[in-house]
Amino acid sequence: MPEHRIQRASRTAKLFVVVVCLIILLLEAWSAWRAYEMALDEATRDASNMALALTQQADQTFKEVDVVLLGVQEHLDYDGTKAAGRQRTHDFMVTSVAAVPQLAMLMVYDETGLAIGTSQATLEHRYIQDDYFLHHQRLRTNQAYLGKPMRSRVSGQWVVTMSRRINHPDGSFAGVVVADIDLSHFQRYYEQFAIGRNGAILFGLNEGTVIYRQPLLSYSIGLDISKSILQGYLTNAEQGSFELRSPRDDIVRITSFRHCNLYPLFVAVALAKDDILEDWTRRVWIRGIAVLLLLIVIGYGGNRLVAQVAGRETAEMEAITARTELERLYRTLEAQSQKDGLTDVFNRRYFDAALTAELARLNRSGESLSLIMVDVDHFKRYNDTYGHAAGDICLKQVAAALNGVARRQGDIVARYGGEEFALILPNCNAASAAAISGRLVQAVRALRIPHEGSPVGQVTISVGAASLASGKGAQVDARDLIDSADAALYLAKEQGRDRAIQHEYPRLTLLPDIPGLR
Ligand SMILES: Nc1nc2c(ncn2[C@@H]2O[C@H](COP(=O)(O)OP(=O)(O)OP(=O)(O)O)[C@@H](O)[C@H]2O)c(=O)[nH]1
């Protein structure tokens, strides 16, 4: 596999692990966010529904009392002020208080504020100037009036008053009939609602007075909230919801409020965000830990995977490098195994193989072939005179000169051994071989390498050639051909060296005079 594709595989593995982790994280974050929104929406809906139920309960509570007040008004109108009439009114009031649980007490006051009737067993003669009394004295309306919460003069309990004006037959102010409504009635009812640890229910008069708060705080009954933010919402809408951080306890609450239909009252249900999100927070923690563990497992597994991929890549890359290096080494070795280390012409082993191959080919093609053996003359003396190192340099020069002559495609110049060279010349007949042999002798002479030990004063060679006119079906033996060339070389030595002798194989044809040699 190519290197870049291997690296890409490792990068893809890493990217895959990172993308999987990111997708899991994003999905989890998205799901947590959805759950968060749903929890808040649900809480807002719950608070709104609770507010609706509580306003209906408040309307119902006051309506029942109002009906009693109207009944008392009627009794006062028709029963008259005589003793029997007063008794009937009293009985009605007693029965009503017994029948309506939220109704703590009924009182009737005349136009001077003097108590003239009660649902109690005994009538205390006292005067009042409470706000509801003053309200009815001032305003000639047929509306029931809801007073601020107060402590009952009789029981000492917190009550809220509901009152109606009594008129003389001419319509002038004749006094008030007032009902005390027990606030514990609301408490008992509100306690049934689950509003969490920090939730609250606020029940009050529209003009901004708290009648009751669940849970009850020491200061909350009668508290003036006309300047509060809630009051702002109350004056502007029939119902609604908002989120607010309480300046009193620093708790963030979602508040739903609603006005009563029949009376100037409101109910606000506030649920603390922490309470609402308690479940959500717990679930987020648990899921968060689970996701974290999952990511650790994926990360660990992914890392192992990436490491394995990377390991495999490294191994494959090392294998590629090793293979390339091996191929390079192999080529070098191959080249080295074919070449002679000193002279850089082909070596003996290559020569042997090449000659066998050429002879086999020759048998098929029928072409001519020449083999030329070359020996440096008096080389022992050269070594003795100039040293072995100089001898080596001389051999290199001679080899290069031979190479320069046998330049045709397919010509092979080889070192046969010591100071002896051999040339295989395919498709080369006797005439060509003669010419080349002569050029070889000339080429070495042209080097003009001084040689004191030589009669001619310079390095020369002797050449022996053997040529096959046509090799087809000749079944020539390599050894025979070499011997033939060697014999020619021997003759060249014998005849004085620095010359070439040629045999035309298999006959020994002497070519004693190669043209242009001397
Ligand atoms: N410097 C060097 N000398 C070599 C090498 N191979 C063979 N020789 C020397 O070549 C010489 C060959 O000597 P001989 O075989 O007696 O022949 P010659 O002295 O050339 O005499 P003729 O061939 O009769 O002219 C020996 O002294 C070898 O040591 C080589 O690789 N380097």
The ligand as an ORCA input file, in Angstrom:
! r2SCAN-3c Opt
* xyz 0 1
  N      49.362     -5.127    -10.504
  C      48.706     -6.256    -10.778
  N      49.416     -7.258    -11.282
  C      48.780     -8.385    -11.640
  C      47.433     -8.545    -11.449
  N      47.075     -9.797    -11.887
  C      48.196    -10.390    -12.315
  N      49.252     -9.545    -12.154
  C      50.596     -9.781    -12.457
  O      50.766     -9.940    -13.844
  C      51.964    -10.698    -14.030
  C      51.834    -11.658    -15.111
  O      53.073    -12.181    -15.412
  P      53.355    -13.317    -16.417
  O      52.226    -14.277    -16.421
  O      54.696    -13.910    -16.121
  O      53.452    -12.651    -17.796
  P      54.149    -11.369    -18.284
  O      55.124    -10.881    -17.285
  O      53.129    -10.386    -18.678
  O      54.895    -11.841    -19.508
  P      54.255    -12.123    -20.866
  O      52.820    -12.389    -20.688
  O      54.977    -13.350    -21.404
  O      54.519    -10.947    -21.690
  C      52.288    -11.349    -12.680
  O      53.410    -10.756    -12.127
  C      51.110    -11.048    -11.821
  O      51.445    -10.813    -10.498
  C      46.697     -7.465    -10.888
  O      45.524     -7.529    -10.681
  N      47.398     -6.347    -10.589
*
